[in-house]
Amino acid sequence: MQDLEIKARSTSSPTFDKALPALPGGVWPVILTPFDKDRKIDWAAYERLIEWYIENGASGLFASCLSSEIFHLSLKERKELIRRAVRQAGDRIPVVASGALGASPFELIEQLKVLVDAGPAAWVLLTNQGTLAEQSESAFRSCVDTILSEASDIDLGLYECPVPYKRLLSPELVHDLAKTGRFVFYKETSCRPVDFALKVKAARHTRLGIYAADNPTLLASLRIGGRGYSGIAAGGACAELSTLCHLWNKDPKRAELLQHIIGPVSVVLGARYPASAKYFLRSVLGNATECRWMDASQLTISDREALDQLHHLLAKLNQ
C-alpha cells in the first residue's frame, strides 16, 4: 500500500518545536450538523453555526465528530462538513476533524485517502475505530502504528469516543504516541481528574495537547495542565467556557462561579442530546433542528422549559 500523499493544513514542518503544543488552548466546540425537516444537511445553517462558535470565543473547531452525528453521515457528507468548516474558519481558528470509520486500520486509511484534501489541521482517530471492542490496547496500538506509517505527512489526534464503545487509553500509550511528534490533539473522556492528570503528564514537553470533555471537572483539568475543553456544553455555553479557559488562573473567583454554572449545563444539554443543543441554538439554526441520531420530537415540554431557563440564566450571567 502506498503512503498517503497528504499535506494537511497544520503546524507540521521541519521547523516545528516538538516540545510545544501545536494547537491553541481554549474551547474547541464539537460542531453540530443542522438538518432540515427532510433530514438533509442545511448548509446555510451550518455556516451560521460556525460563525456563532467563532463569535463566542472558540479557539478551534472539531468537525465531523460524534456530535455531528458522524455514524449517520455518508463519507461524502463527512468530507463536505470538514471542507466547509476549514474554508469558513480560514486563518481565524484551526479545525480538526474525524471522519474515518471502520473495524480495521486499512478501512480507516482508505477513507482518509478520500477525505484528505478537505484539509484540517489534524485528523482525529476515534479510539473505538480500527479495532473491535474485545481487542486489547496493543491491538489498537498496532492499528495506530499502521496509520502512522501509511499516512506519513499528516498531524493526528485522538478522541476517546463513547459510541459504539469507549476505549480509554493508558498513560503509557499516550506517552508513546505523544513522543512520535505526530499527535497534536487529544479529547479525553475519562471524567476522572486523576486519570486526566496522568495523561497530561504523559504528554508533557510534546506537541500533544490534552482537552477535557467533562464539564463538572473542567476547572480541575485546567489546573492540572489541560489545554482546554472540547465537549457538548460548547453547544450552549461556548462564551462562558472560553472565559473560564482563559482566566481560570487570573481570576479564581470568577473561574469558580463559571464552573458552578458550566457543570450543570451538561446535565441540561445532555438530556436527549443533540436535539437539546439544536433546540437551544434555534435562533442560530432557524428551522434546521432535526437530527438523524434521534427524533427531535422526543424533547418534552419539560426538556424545552429547562433549556429555555438555561438560556435565560446564561443571558443574565453575561449582562
Contacts in CASP RR format, 6 or more apart in sequence:
PFRMAT RR
TARGET T0000
AUTHOR 0000-0000-0000
METHOD contacts of the structure
MODEL  1
MQDLEIKARSTSSPTFDKALPALPGGVWPVILTPFDKDRKIDWAAYERLI
EWYIENGASGLFASCLSSEIFHLSLKERKELIRRAVRQAGDRIPVVASGA
LGASPFELIEQLKVLVDAGPAAWVLLTNQGTLAEQSESAFRSCVDTILSE
ASDIDLGLYECPVPYKRLLSPELVHDLAKTGRFVFYKETSCRPVDFALKV
KAARHTRLGIYAADNPTLLASLRIGGRGYSGIAAGGACAELSTLCHLWNK
DPKRAELLQHIIGPVSVVLGARYPASAKYFLRSVLGNATECRWMDASQLT
ISDREALDQLHHLLAKLNQ
1 106 0 8 1.000
1 109 0 8 1.000
1 150 0 8 1.000
3 149 0 8 1.000
3 150 0 8 1.000
3 151 0 8 1.000
3 152 0 8 1.000
3 153 0 8 1.000
4 109 0 8 1.000
4 112 0 8 1.000
4 113 0 8 1.000
4 116 0 8 1.000
4 150 0 8 1.000
4 151 0 8 1.000
4 152 0 8 1.000
4 153 0 8 1.000
4 154 0 8 1.000
5 153 0 8 1.000
6 112 0 8 1.000
6 116 0 8 1.000
6 151 0 8 1.000
6 152 0 8 1.000
6 153 0 8 1.000
6 154 0 8 1.000
7 153 0 8 1.000
8 116 0 8 1.000
8 119 0 8 1.000
8 120 0 8 1.000
8 121 0 8 1.000
8 122 0 8 1.000
8 123 0 8 1.000
8 153 0 8 1.000
8 154 0 8 1.000
8 155 0 8 1.000
9 86 0 8 1.000
9 94 0 8 1.000
9 119 0 8 1.000
9 120 0 8 1.000
9 121 0 8 1.000
10 22 0 8 1.000
10 121 0 8 1.000
10 122 0 8 1.000
10 154 0 8 1.000
10 155 0 8 1.000
10 184 0 8 1.000
11 22 0 8 1.000
11 23 0 8 1.000
11 121 0 8 1.000
11 155 0 8 1.000
11 184 0 8 1.000
11 207 0 8 1.000
12 22 0 8 1.000
12 153 0 8 1.000
12 154 0 8 1.000
12 155 0 8 1.000
12 182 0 8 1.000
16 22 0 8 1.000
16 207 0 8 1.000
17 207 0 8 1.000
18 181 0 8 1.000
18 206 0 8 1.000
18 207 0 8 1.000
19 205 0 8 1.000
19 206 0 8 1.000
20 207 0 8 1.000
21 184 0 8 1.000
21 206 0 8 1.000
21 207 0 8 1.000
21 208 0 8 1.000
21 209 0 8 1.000
21 227 0 8 1.000
22 122 0 8 1.000
22 155 0 8 1.000
22 184 0 8 1.000
22 207 0 8 1.000
22 208 0 8 1.000
22 209 0 8 1.000
23 60 0 8 1.000
23 94 0 8 1.000
23 96 0 8 1.000
23 121 0 8 1.000
23 122 0 8 1.000
23 184 0 8 1.000
23 185 0 8 1.000
23 209 0 8 1.000
23 227 0 8 1.000
24 59 0 8 1.000
24 60 0 8 1.000
24 93 0 8 1.000
24 94 0 8 1.000
25 59 0 8 1.000
25 209 0 8 1.000
25 211 0 8 1.000
25 227 0 8 1.000
25 228 0 8 1.000
25 245 0 8 1.000
26 59 0 8 1.000
26 60 0 8 1.000
26 211 0 8 1.000
26 227 0 8 1.000
26 228 0 8 1.000
26 229 0 8 1.000
26 241 0 8 1.000
26 242 0 8 1.000
26 245 0 8 1.000
26 246 0 8 1.000
27 57 0 8 1.000
27 58 0 8 1.000
27 59 0 8 1.000
27 60 0 8 1.000
27 228 0 8 1.000
27 229 0 8 1.000
27 230 0 8 1.000
27 234 0 8 1.000
27 238 0 8 1.000
27 241 0 8 1.000
27 242 0 8 1.000
27 245 0 8 1.000
28 58 0 8 1.000
28 59 0 8 1.000
28 60 0 8 1.000
28 61 0 8 1.000
28 62 0 8 1.000
28 96 0 8 1.000
28 185 0 8 1.000
28 211 0 8 1.000
28 228 0 8 1.000
28 229 0 8 1.000
28 230 0 8 1.000
28 231 0 8 1.000
28 234 0 8 1.000
29 53 0 8 1.000
29 58 0 8 1.000
29 60 0 8 1.000
29 61 0 8 1.000
29 62 0 8 1.000
29 230 0 8 1.000
29 231 0 8 1.000
29 234 0 8 1.000
29 235 0 8 1.000
29 238 0 8 1.000
30 62 0 8 1.000
30 65 0 8 1.000
30 66 0 8 1.000
30 67 0 8 1.000
30 68 0 8 1.000
30 230 0 8 1.000
30 231 0 8 1.000
30 232 0 8 1.000
30 234 0 8 1.000
30 235 0 8 1.000
31 46 0 8 1.000
31 49 0 8 1.000
31 50 0 8 1.000
31 53 0 8 1.000
31 61 0 8 1.000
31 62 0 8 1.000
31 63 0 8 1.000
31 64 0 8 1.000
31 65 0 8 1.000
31 67 0 8 1.000
31 68 0 8 1.000
31 81 0 8 1.000
31 85 0 8 1.000
32 49 0 8 1.000
32 67 0 8 1.000
32 68 0 8 1.000
32 235 0 8 1.000
32 274 0 8 1.000
32 277 0 8 1.000
32 278 0 8 1.000
32 281 0 8 1.000
32 285 0 8 1.000
33 41 0 8 1.000
33 46 0 8 1.000
33 68 0 8 1.000
33 69 0 8 1.000
33 73 0 8 1.000
33 81 0 8 1.000
33 292 0 8 1.000
34 41 0 8 1.000
34 42 0 8 1.000
34 45 0 8 1.000
34 46 0 8 1.000
34 49 0 8 1.000
34 278 0 8 1.000
34 285 0 8 1.000
34 288 0 8 1.000
34 289 0 8 1.000
35 41 0 8 1.000
35 42 0 8 1.000
35 288 0 8 1.000
35 289 0 8 1.000
35 290 0 8 1.000
35 291 0 8 1.000
35 292 0 8 1.000
36 42 0 8 1.000
36 287 0 8 1.000
36 288 0 8 1.000
36 290 0 8 1.000
37 287 0 8 1.000
37 290 0 8 1.000
39 290 0 8 1.000
39 291 0 8 1.000
39 292 0 8 1.000
41 77 0 8 1.000
41 80 0 8 1.000
41 81 0 8 1.000
42 285 0 8 1.000
42 287 0 8 1.000
42 288 0 8 1.000
43 84 0 8 1.000
45 284 0 8 1.000
45 285 0 8 1.000
45 286 0 8 1.000
45 288 0 8 1.000
46 81 0 8 1.000
46 84 0 8 1.000
47 84 0 8 1.000
47 88 0 8 1.000
48 284 0 8 1.000
48 285 0 8 1.000
49 281 0 8 1.000
49 284 0 8 1.000
49 285 0 8 1.000
50 61 0 8 1.000
50 84 0 8 1.000
50 85 0 8 1.000
50 88 0 8 1.000
50 89 0 8 1.000
51 88 0 8 1.000
52 238 0 8 1.000
52 281 0 8 1.000
52 284 0 8 1.000
53 61 0 8 1.000
53 234 0 8 1.000
53 238 0 8 1.000
54 89 0 8 1.000
54 92 0 8 1.000
54 93 0 8 1.000
56 238 0 8 1.000
56 239 0 8 1.000
56 242 0 8 1.000
57 238 0 8 1.000
57 239 0 8 1.000
57 242 0 8 1.000
58 93 0 8 1.000
58 234 0 8 1.000
58 238 0 8 1.000
58 242 0 8 1.000
59 93 0 8 1.000
59 228 0 8 1.000
59 242 0 8 1.000
59 245 0 8 1.000
60 89 0 8 1.000
60 93 0 8 1.000
60 94 0 8 1.000
60 95 0 8 1.000
60 96 0 8 1.000
61 85 0 8 1.000
61 89 0 8 1.000
61 93 0 8 1.000
61 94 0 8 1.000
61 95 0 8 1.000
61 96 0 8 1.000
62 95 0 8 1.000
62 96 0 8 1.000
62 97 0 8 1.000
62 98 0 8 1.000
62 124 0 8 1.000
62 159 0 8 1.000
62 187 0 8 1.000
62 230 0 8 1.000
63 81 0 8 1.000
63 82 0 8 1.000
63 85 0 8 1.000
63 86 0 8 1.000
63 95 0 8 1.000
63 96 0 8 1.000
63 97 0 8 1.000
63 120 0 8 1.000
64 70 0 8 1.000
64 73 0 8 1.000
64 78 0 8 1.000
64 81 0 8 1.000
64 82 0 8 1.000
64 97 0 8 1.000
64 98 0 8 1.000
64 99 0 8 1.000
65 97 0 8 1.000
65 98 0 8 1.000
65 124 0 8 1.000
65 159 0 8 1.000
65 161 0 8 1.000
66 159 0 8 1.000
66 161 0 8 1.000
66 162 0 8 1.000
66 163 0 8 1.000
67 231 0 8 1.000
67 232 0 8 1.000
67 273 0 8 1.000
67 274 0 8 1.000
67 277 0 8 1.000
68 78 0 8 1.000
68 81 0 8 1.000
69 274 0 8 1.000
69 291 0 8 1.000
69 292 0 8 1.000
69 293 0 8 1.000
70 78 0 8 1.000
70 98 0 8 1.000
70 99 0 8 1.000
70 101 0 8 1.000
71 101 0 8 1.000
71 163 0 8 1.000
71 164 0 8 1.000
71 293 0 8 1.000
72 292 0 8 1.000
72 293 0 8 1.000
73 81 0 8 1.000
73 292 0 8 1.000
75 99 0 8 1.000
75 111 0 8 1.000
75 114 0 8 1.000
75 115 0 8 1.000
78 99 0 8 1.000
78 115 0 8 1.000
79 114 0 8 1.000
79 115 0 8 1.000
79 118 0 8 1.000
80 118 0 8 1.000
81 97 0 8 1.000
82 95 0 8 1.000
82 97 0 8 1.000
82 99 0 8 1.000
82 115 0 8 1.000
82 118 0 8 1.000
82 119 0 8 1.000
82 120 0 8 1.000
83 117 0 8 1.000
83 118 0 8 1.000
83 119 0 8 1.000
85 95 0 8 1.000
85 97 0 8 1.000
85 120 0 8 1.000
86 95 0 8 1.000
86 97 0 8 1.000
86 118 0 8 1.000
86 119 0 8 1.000
86 120 0 8 1.000
89 95 0 8 1.000
94 120 0 8 1.000
94 121 0 8 1.000
95 120 0 8 1.000
95 121 0 8 1.000
96 120 0 8 1.000
96 121 0 8 1.000
96 122 0 8 1.000
96 123 0 8 1.000
96 124 0 8 1.000
96 157 0 8 1.000
96 184 0 8 1.000
96 185 0 8 1.000
97 115 0 8 1.000
97 118 0 8 1.000
97 120 0 8 1.000
97 122 0 8 1.000
97 123 0 8 1.000
97 124 0 8 1.000
98 123 0 8 1.000
98 124 0 8 1.000
98 125 0 8 1.000
98 126 0 8 1.000
98 159 0 8 1.000
98 161 0 8 1.000
99 111 0 8 1.000
99 115 0 8 1.000
99 123 0 8 1.000
100 107 0 8 1.000
100 108 0 8 1.000
100 109 0 8 1.000
100 111 0 8 1.000
100 112 0 8 1.000
100 115 0 8 1.000
100 123 0 8 1.000
100 125 0 8 1.000
100 129 0 8 1.000
101 107 0 8 1.000
101 108 0 8 1.000
101 111 0 8 1.000
101 126 0 8 1.000
101 129 0 8 1.000
102 108 0 8 1.000
102 111 0 8 1.000
102 129 0 8 1.000
102 130 0 8 1.000
103 129 0 8 1.000
103 130 0 8 1.000
103 131 0 8 1.000
103 132 0 8 1.000
104 130 0 8 1.000
104 131 0 8 1.000
104 143 0 8 1.000
105 130 0 8 1.000
105 142 0 8 1.000
105 143 0 8 1.000
105 144 0 8 1.000
105 146 0 8 1.000
105 147 0 8 1.000
105 150 0 8 1.000
106 146 0 8 1.000
107 130 0 8 1.000
108 125 0 8 1.000
108 129 0 8 1.000
108 130 0 8 1.000
108 143 0 8 1.000
108 147 0 8 1.000
109 146 0 8 1.000
109 147 0 8 1.000
109 150 0 8 1.000
109 151 0 8 1.000
112 123 0 8 1.000
112 147 0 8 1.000
112 151 0 8 1.000
112 154 0 8 1.000
115 123 0 8 1.000
116 154 0 8 1.000
121 155 0 8 1.000
121 184 0 8 1.000
122 154 0 8 1.000
122 155 0 8 1.000
122 156 0 8 1.000
122 157 0 8 1.000
122 184 0 8 1.000
122 185 0 8 1.000
123 151 0 8 1.000
123 154 0 8 1.000
123 155 0 8 1.000
123 156 0 8 1.000
123 157 0 8 1.000
124 156 0 8 1.000
124 157 0 8 1.000
124 158 0 8 1.000
124 159 0 8 1.000
124 185 0 8 1.000
124 187 0 8 1.000
125 144 0 8 1.000
125 147 0 8 1.000
125 156 0 8 1.000
125 157 0 8 1.000
125 158 0 8 1.000
125 159 0 8 1.000
126 159 0 8 1.000
126 161 0 8 1.000
127 140 0 8 1.000
127 158 0 8 1.000
127 159 0 8 1.000
127 160 0 8 1.000
127 161 0 8 1.000
127 166 0 8 1.000
127 167 0 8 1.000
127 168 0 8 1.000
127 169 0 8 1.000
128 161 0 8 1.000
128 163 0 8 1.000
128 164 0 8 1.000
128 165 0 8 1.000
128 166 0 8 1.000
128 167 0 8 1.000
129 161 0 8 1.000
130 140 0 8 1.000
130 143 0 8 1.000
131 139 0 8 1.000
131 140 0 8 1.000
131 143 0 8 1.000
131 167 0 8 1.000
133 164 0 8 1.000
133 165 0 8 1.000
133 167 0 8 1.000
137 167 0 8 1.000
137 169 0 8 1.000
137 170 0 8 1.000
137 173 0 8 1.000
140 167 0 8 1.000
140 169 0 8 1.000
140 173 0 8 1.000
141 173 0 8 1.000
141 176 0 8 1.000
144 177 0 8 1.000
147 156 0 8 1.000
148 156 0 8 1.000
148 180 0 8 1.000
148 182 0 8 1.000
154 182 0 8 1.000
155 182 0 8 1.000
155 183 0 8 1.000
155 184 0 8 1.000
156 182 0 8 1.000
156 183 0 8 1.000
156 184 0 8 1.000
156 185 0 8 1.000
157 183 0 8 1.000
157 184 0 8 1.000
157 185 0 8 1.000
157 186 0 8 1.000
157 208 0 8 1.000
158 169 0 8 1.000
158 177 0 8 1.000
158 183 0 8 1.000
158 185 0 8 1.000
158 186 0 8 1.000
158 187 0 8 1.000
159 186 0 8 1.000
159 187 0 8 1.000
159 189 0 8 1.000
160 166 0 8 1.000
160 167 0 8 1.000
160 168 0 8 1.000
160 169 0 8 1.000
160 187 0 8 1.000
160 188 0 8 1.000
160 189 0 8 1.000
160 190 0 8 1.000
160 213 0 8 1.000
161 189 0 8 1.000
162 189 0 8 1.000
166 189 0 8 1.000
168 189 0 8 1.000
168 190 0 8 1.000
168 195 0 8 1.000
169 199 0 8 1.000
171 195 0 8 1.000
171 198 0 8 1.000
171 199 0 8 1.000
171 201 0 8 1.000
171 202 0 8 1.000
172 202 0 8 1.000
174 186 0 8 1.000
174 199 0 8 1.000
174 202 0 8 1.000
174 203 0 8 1.000
174 208 0 8 1.000
175 202 0 8 1.000
175 203 0 8 1.000
177 183 0 8 1.000
177 208 0 8 1.000
178 202 0 8 1.000
178 203 0 8 1.000
178 206 0 8 1.000
178 207 0 8 1.000
178 208 0 8 1.000
179 206 0 8 1.000
181 206 0 8 1.000
181 207 0 8 1.000
181 208 0 8 1.000
183 206 0 8 1.000
183 207 0 8 1.000
183 208 0 8 1.000
184 207 0 8 1.000
184 208 0 8 1.000
184 209 0 8 1.000
185 208 0 8 1.000
185 209 0 8 1.000
185 211 0 8 1.000
186 199 0 8 1.000
186 203 0 8 1.000
186 208 0 8 1.000
186 209 0 8 1.000
186 210 0 8 1.000
186 211 0 8 1.000
187 211 0 8 1.000
187 213 0 8 1.000
187 230 0 8 1.000
187 231 0 8 1.000
188 195 0 8 1.000
188 196 0 8 1.000
188 199 0 8 1.000
188 210 0 8 1.000
188 211 0 8 1.000
188 212 0 8 1.000
188 213 0 8 1.000
189 213 0 8 1.000
189 214 0 8 1.000
190 196 0 8 1.000
190 214 0 8 1.000
191 213 0 8 1.000
191 214 0 8 1.000
191 216 0 8 1.000
191 217 0 8 1.000
192 217 0 8 1.000
193 217 0 8 1.000
193 220 0 8 1.000
193 221 0 8 1.000
193 224 0 8 1.000
196 210 0 8 1.000
196 212 0 8 1.000
196 217 0 8 1.000
196 220 0 8 1.000
196 221 0 8 1.000
196 224 0 8 1.000
196 226 0 8 1.000
197 224 0 8 1.000
197 225 0 8 1.000
199 210 0 8 1.000
200 210 0 8 1.000
200 224 0 8 1.000
200 225 0 8 1.000
200 226 0 8 1.000
203 209 0 8 1.000
203 210 0 8 1.000
209 226 0 8 1.000
209 227 0 8 1.000
210 221 0 8 1.000
210 225 0 8 1.000
210 226 0 8 1.000
210 227 0 8 1.000
211 226 0 8 1.000
211 227 0 8 1.000
211 228 0 8 1.000
211 229 0 8 1.000
211 230 0 8 1.000
212 218 0 8 1.000
212 221 0 8 1.000
212 222 0 8 1.000
212 226 0 8 1.000
212 228 0 8 1.000
212 229 0 8 1.000
212 230 0 8 1.000
213 229 0 8 1.000
213 230 0 8 1.000
213 231 0 8 1.000
214 221 0 8 1.000
214 266 0 8 1.000
215 229 0 8 1.000
215 231 0 8 1.000
215 233 0 8 1.000
215 262 0 8 1.000
215 263 0 8 1.000
215 265 0 8 1.000
215 266 0 8 1.000
216 259 0 8 1.000
216 263 0 8 1.000
216 266 0 8 1.000
218 228 0 8 1.000
218 229 0 8 1.000
218 241 0 8 1.000
218 244 0 8 1.000
218 259 0 8 1.000
218 262 0 8 1.000
218 263 0 8 1.000
219 244 0 8 1.000
219 248 0 8 1.000
219 255 0 8 1.000
219 256 0 8 1.000
219 258 0 8 1.000
219 259 0 8 1.000
221 228 0 8 1.000
222 228 0 8 1.000
222 244 0 8 1.000
222 245 0 8 1.000
222 248 0 8 1.000
222 249 0 8 1.000
223 248 0 8 1.000
223 249 0 8 1.000
228 245 0 8 1.000
229 241 0 8 1.000
229 244 0 8 1.000
229 245 0 8 1.000
232 266 0 8 1.000
232 269 0 8 1.000
232 270 0 8 1.000
232 273 0 8 1.000
232 274 0 8 1.000
232 277 0 8 1.000
233 241 0 8 1.000
233 262 0 8 1.000
233 263 0 8 1.000
233 265 0 8 1.000
233 266 0 8 1.000
233 269 0 8 1.000
234 241 0 8 1.000
235 269 0 8 1.000
235 277 0 8 1.000
235 280 0 8 1.000
235 281 0 8 1.000
236 265 0 8 1.000
236 269 0 8 1.000
236 277 0 8 1.000
236 280 0 8 1.000
236 281 0 8 1.000
236 310 0 8 1.000
236 314 0 8 1.000
237 261 0 8 1.000
237 262 0 8 1.000
237 265 0 8 1.000
237 314 0 8 1.000
239 318 0 8 1.000
240 258 0 8 1.000
240 261 0 8 1.000
240 262 0 8 1.000
240 314 0 8 1.000
240 317 0 8 1.000
240 318 0 8 1.000
241 262 0 8 1.000
243 254 0 8 1.000
243 258 0 8 1.000
244 255 0 8 1.000
244 258 0 8 1.000
244 259 0 8 1.000
244 262 0 8 1.000
247 254 0 8 1.000
247 255 0 8 1.000
248 255 0 8 1.000
249 255 0 8 1.000
261 313 0 8 1.000
261 314 0 8 1.000
261 317 0 8 1.000
265 310 0 8 1.000
268 276 0 8 1.000
268 306 0 8 1.000
268 307 0 8 1.000
268 310 0 8 1.000
269 276 0 8 1.000
269 277 0 8 1.000
269 280 0 8 1.000
269 307 0 8 1.000
269 310 0 8 1.000
270 276 0 8 1.000
270 277 0 8 1.000
271 303 0 8 1.000
271 306 0 8 1.000
272 294 0 8 1.000
272 298 0 8 1.000
272 299 0 8 1.000
272 303 0 8 1.000
274 291 0 8 1.000
274 293 0 8 1.000
274 294 0 8 1.000
275 289 0 8 1.000
275 291 0 8 1.000
275 294 0 8 1.000
275 295 0 8 1.000
275 296 0 8 1.000
275 298 0 8 1.000
275 299 0 8 1.000
276 299 0 8 1.000
276 303 0 8 1.000
276 307 0 8 1.000
278 285 0 8 1.000
278 288 0 8 1.000
278 289 0 8 1.000
278 290 0 8 1.000
278 291 0 8 1.000
278 296 0 8 1.000
279 289 0 8 1.000
279 296 0 8 1.000
279 299 0 8 1.000
279 303 0 8 1.000
279 304 0 8 1.000
279 307 0 8 1.000
280 307 0 8 1.000
280 310 0 8 1.000
280 311 0 8 1.000
281 289 0 8 1.000
282 289 0 8 1.000
289 296 0 8 1.000
290 296 0 8 1.000
299 307 0 8 1.000
END
